[in-house]
Amino acid sequence: VIGLVIVGAAGRMGRAVCETALAAKSFTIKGCVEPGGSRPAQGGEPPWGPDASAFAGAGDVVIEFGGPEAAASAAILCARVGAALVSGSTGLTEAQEREIRSAAERVAVVRAANFSIGVLVLRRALAAALAAAPPEWDVEIVERHHRAKVDSPSGTALQLARDAAERRGGSPAAYRHGREGRLGPRPSGEIGIHAVRGGSWVGDHAVLLAGPGESIELRHVAQDRGAFAHGAIAAARFVVTAPPGLYTLEHVVNAAIA
Ligand code: NAD
């Protein structure tokens, strides 16, 4: 049985992870962490508190979807106590990303901007499409998320942009976040990134490849946060026995197939 500590447990993702972990049976939730130590109305067995260090010990797995600050402090805690980390928050500063990397020198960490298997498939499909398409075709990324999302564009859109830029030999300088005004013709090599916000979209990413007179659209739609929660739980199973290091969902999936 794997001991889990859920950071950001009352949030949209935190609740989905708790539900998936309880259904999976081979896990026990040792603690639910929220800044106020708040307990959601429906209650539940695991203890709640404001501080993950009250629950996490060596051999446990901390799963965090608590936002950038929670991600950095969970990383510091895991390295200190010898717990593994599954980190899903997006919009981290460079300093916060550094905390994750330095924790990964001491403990196993899985970090992904998107824990859905479908987005992993989308990334592979994008790599194949870019390899096959003429290099001058334009790349645009359009993402849609619920109105409460705080960071834009999404971590997944940025990951897709990095993937495309790597394939094209471009740099982040070529990213164009939205367009307004008389910008003139689109420079070739630019990667357009557009963030749509509204309603309750869980996560929708489309990559458009546009050539003269034709275009291709590769699109992933997450309809339910269970899509991310299942990946995070698979990552927890993987990290609990993995040696220290920084891993991606690709590692988790490859290990499950092997
Ligand atoms: P949310 O606002 O619903 O939940 C975040 C929760 O974390 C809240 O309950 C908040 O009170 C709590 N929190 C804030 N600061 C904290 C701290 N220091 N310690 C502990 N808990 C803290 O947000 P959400 O929609 O669940 O998303 C959370 C994060 O996960 C965001 O960064 C989002 O972009 C990211 N996300 C990642 C994936 C993925 O697959 N990697 C999928 C969905 C969302």
Boltz pocket constraint, residues with backbone or C-beta under 6 A from the ligand:
constraints:
  - pocket:
      binder: B
      contacts: [[A, 7], [A, 8], [A, 9], [A, 10], [A, 11], [A, 12], [A, 13], [A, 14], [A, 33], [A, 34], [A, 35], [A, 50], [A, 64], [A, 65], [A, 66], [A, 67], [A, 68], [A, 69], [A, 70], [A, 87], [A, 88], [A, 89], [A, 90], [A, 91], [A, 112], [A, 113], [A, 114], [A, 115], [A, 116], [A, 151], [A, 202], [A, 228]]
      max_distance: 6.0
